[in-house]
Structure formats: C-alpha cells, structure tokens
Amino acid sequence: MQDTRRFQFVFDNSQSNKYVVLAQIMSGKDCMHLYLTSPAESDSNINMNNLTVAMQTPYDPMPATTNVLESESIMNDTWCNNISSKLAKRLKKQILISCHLPSSYEAIIGQLELELLKTLINCESENEIRD
C-alpha cells in the first residue's frame, strides 16, 4: 500500500526569521520518498535537482548512502546524505530524498531533522495500525 502525504513545517529563529518547509512524503512498504522545498523555491521552479538514496545493508551497521543526482548546493547534498542515512537506520526502509532548499535554511536544519523524524515515525505508526 502506498501513502502520499503533504506537510508544512514552520520554524522561527532568534533573528525573527520565518522558515517554511513544504514536504511531500510518499511511503510504501519497504521505501519512502521525501521531496522538500520552500515556498519561494517551489513557486520559481519545481525540480528534483538532487536525489539521495540510503538503505540498510547486511554488511555495515550504517546505511549505504549515495547521491543519484547531485545539485549545485553542497548544503542540500550533504544534509540529504545525513538525514537519509538516519531515517533509513531508524525506519528500516530504503529512503529517497530530493531537497530543494535555499542555503539560508542551513540555520534550521537541526530543527527540521527532528520534526521530520517525529512526523515520519508518527506516519509509520498510523500505517501499522491501518494494516
């Protein structure tokens, strides 16, 4: 069973800046695909200019992670590698992430990781209850 959900995360930092992240999450039995963008970026051009895949293997306690498509933003590629690895390990699923966030969002990456993880764990719990 495949499930698609959309979320909006809003973060404020100490300089009174507001950061909005739009997320579309498609979840299947053994994999999950996340597309993350900001409202400004999604208005200008929707694209998947980077794609990172992470999956658990029997050969290493840490998931194998690779960039299938690399973007011009080192921040997006590096962060996608980190979060996809964490999610693959925690959720025991193959994780695909495409991230299209401006570099100014680097200030809220830690908060975004926590909110994403909480949201995805809740989604997984709801799917288990339904199945």
Buried (B, 14 or more C-beta within 10 A) or exposed (E): EEBEEEBEBEBEEEEEEEBEBBBBBBBEEEBBBBBBBBEEBBEEEEEBBBBBBBBBEEEEEEBEBEBEEBBEBEBBBBBBBBBBBBBBBBBEBBBBBBBBBBEEBBBBBEBBBEBBBEBBEEBBEEBEEEE
